Amino acid sequence: MPMIPRSTDLHHMHGATFTPLASPRRGSQETSVWRVELAADAPATPHQVTREEIFVIEAGRVSVELGGERFEAGVGDVVVVPPATDFALAAIGGGLARALVCLPVGGQARLVDGTTFTPPWAE
């Protein structure tokens, strides 16, 4: 499908709001894309992904924990999360943070307790 209409289907998890933009359910075949908004007071949710995930920061600032390193990212910065790497992201600075996120179709999230799932916004 060459044009996918705007999504009104929101998903809420761990203090974040996810808006699916492109996914197999919405017409893409190889890449899922969504927008995530992180509330200012939401704690980071440590996890891993099974495929490379890319975050393009659109608003606010985020604290990033990636593979044992910590750093901050702001508007225009890109965070590349390799597969099987510990990762957590949280809004900082007292405001909402927003990012555009891309993950290859079939990529999954793995929580600290070992639970692995395909995010519903990427299906």
Secondary structure as the mmCIF struct_conf table of DSSP 4:
data_model
#
loop_
_struct_conf.conf_type_id
_struct_conf.id
_struct_conf.beg_label_comp_id
_struct_conf.beg_label_asym_id
_struct_conf.beg_label_seq_id
_struct_conf.end_label_comp_id
_struct_conf.end_label_asym_id
_struct_conf.end_label_seq_id
HELX_LH_PP_P HELX_LH_PP_P1 PRO A 5 SER A 7
STRN STRN1 HIS A 11 MET A 13
TURN_TY1_P TURN_TY1_P1 HIS A 14 GLY A 15
STRN STRN2 ALA A 16 ALA A 22
HELX_RH_3T_P HELX_RH_3T_P1 PRO A 24 ARG A 26
TURN_TY1_P TURN_TY1_P2 GLY A 27 GLY A 27
BEND BEND1 GLN A 29 GLU A 30
STRN STRN3 THR A 31 LEU A 38
TURN_TY1_P TURN_TY1_P3 ALA A 40 ASP A 41
HELX_LH_PP_P HELX_LH_PP_P2 ALA A 42 ALA A 44
STRN STRN4 HIS A 47 VAL A 49
BEND BEND2 THR A 50 ARG A 51
STRN STRN5 GLU A 53 ALA A 59
BEND BEND3 GLY A 60 GLY A 60
STRN STRN6 ARG A 61 LEU A 66
TURN_TY1_P TURN_TY1_P4 GLY A 67 GLY A 68
STRN STRN7 GLU A 69 GLY A 74
TURN_TY1_P TURN_TY1_P5 VAL A 75 GLY A 76
STRN STRN8 VAL A 78 VAL A 81
TURN_TY1_P TURN_TY1_P6 PRO A 83 ALA A 84
STRN STRN9 PHE A 87 ILE A 92
TURN_TY1_P TURN_TY1_P7 GLY A 93 GLY A 94
BEND BEND4 GLY A 95 GLY A 95
STRN STRN10 ALA A 97 PRO A 104
TURN_TY1_P TURN_TY1_P8 VAL A 105 GLY A 106
STRN STRN11 ALA A 109 LEU A 111
TURN_TY1_P TURN_TY1_P9 VAL A 112 ASP A 113
BEND BEND5 GLY A 114 GLY A 114
STRN STRN12 THR A 116 PHE A 117
HELX_RH_3T_P HELX_RH_3T_P2 PRO A 120 ALA A 122
#
